[in-house]
Amino acid sequence: MRKIMIAGTNSGCGKTTVVCAVLQALVNRGLRAASFKCGPDYIDPMFHEKIIGAESHNLDGYFCDRKMLRRLITDNSAEADISVVEGVMGFYDGITGRASSHALSLDIDCPAVIVIDCKGMSASIGAVMQGFLNFRKPNRIAGFIFNRLPAQLIPEVRAMCDELHTGFFGYFPASPESALESRRLGLVTPDGVADLKRKTQLLAEKAEQSIDIDGLIAASEMPPLDDLAELPPRRERRVRIAVARDSAFSFLYRDNMRLLERLGAEIQYFSPLDDMEIPQGAAGLILCGGYPELYAERLSQNRSMLDSVRKSIAGGMPVIAECGGFMYLHEFLTGEDGTEYPMSGVIPGRCFSTAKLQRFGYLKLHAKADSLLCEKGGVIPAHEFHYWDSENCGSGFTAVKESNGRQWDCVHASATMYAGFPHLYFYADIRVAERFVEACAGFGGKYGI
């Protein structure tokens, strides 16, 4: 089982660029690559997918325990020659000591290579290396890649690696011509990057010239994992669930969809931007997150789809609407141009832009009453990351933020609805997914779908 983590000293050190370069180089060599992202990020895996031509997956130590993480990487890399895991933030950063790249590398027995941004440093690079090598023990740091390292410092940095008995896996020169644009949530989605394929090929060429790809492959050799979580048995397909997926709604965990399929769902994707109505025969609806504010005018003009969504939900169709999907259910959504656009009108009130990130981070949702996804008193792990806010966030759950204990009410919850800003990852509590599939099957059976 070949697997390697590319992590970093901090956010913005260049690890996503290095990961994209390495993935493209591996694909160019004819290797079947699997890719993973540490943490709850949606966008980095989209870039991975464009490069490797296959689904990318998340591995999150807040949502999953060690056994489940080992199960997920084993199952999702079964057909691959090598797996590349992209770290999150700095290597040791993460809430509760669980949701860090360091913790994940130990949980899944994965060697880690740390990217250091060397701009403005020379001998101090050695101090950074020594600090990361010794800050927490044990660790699985196999060596380093040096981003923006001046060519004249290469011999000195190689000598530092030898002195510290760690691997020199190469360097990466500054590459403004292949830079990946950013926006407030991080990188833009792949569809928003001009000449993405050309840029990733340029990155791969630089990687072959300056990164020790052969060394990374050699370091990735590890024995197969044992002690895997048990999953529920596969069930016969019995219900169709319509899932929004287009440029406006793209924040979707692939593993959530695979779990629903395992539990008996047929997933049918549709576009709120371009389709006229929810797919025929659907007995459940998922409106995932994304950037609806960028497409507010087009979404508002598609009255046929808005009517279909509103009537389906009013008729009792079970629905999960997260973040951007939740915004789509409001009466009005403020677009990036400042205009208020009519939406589906399921949720009274409007969504509006704010100047800063709102309620960011991991949290626990405590149910105030029985509802679609859990019983009263149940607790669901979740995550929030959004700049837009709502006049009507709901009050079906009490959210408790992991980092500081802050509490607030959120989510419109009923026997057929979960609609709010918090994102869910079904492997954190498989019963949540089971309840949703059961509700959809009940609705479909009631109406002969």
ABEGO torsion letter per residue (X at the ends): XBBBBBBBABBGAGAAAAAAAAAAAAAAAGBBBBBBBBEABAAAAAAAAAAAGBBBBBBBAAABBAAAAAAAAAAAAAABABBBBBBBEBAABEBGGABBAAAAAAAAGBBBBBBBBABGBBAAAAAAAAAAAAABOBBABAEBBBBGBBAAAAAAAAAAAAAAGBBBAEBBBBBAAABBBBBAAEBBBAAABBGAAAAAAAAAAAAAAABBAAAAAAAABBBBBBGBBBBBBBBBBABBBBBBBBAABABBBAAAAAAAAAAGBBBBBBBAAABABBBBGBABBBBBBEBAAAAAAAAAABAAAAAAAAAAAAAGBBBBBBEAAAAAABABBBBAAGBBBBBAGABBEBBBBBABBBGBEBBBBBBABBBAABBBGBBBBBBBBBABBBABAEAABBBBBAAAGBBBBBEBBBAABBBBABBBBAAABAAAAAAAAAAAAAAAAAAGX
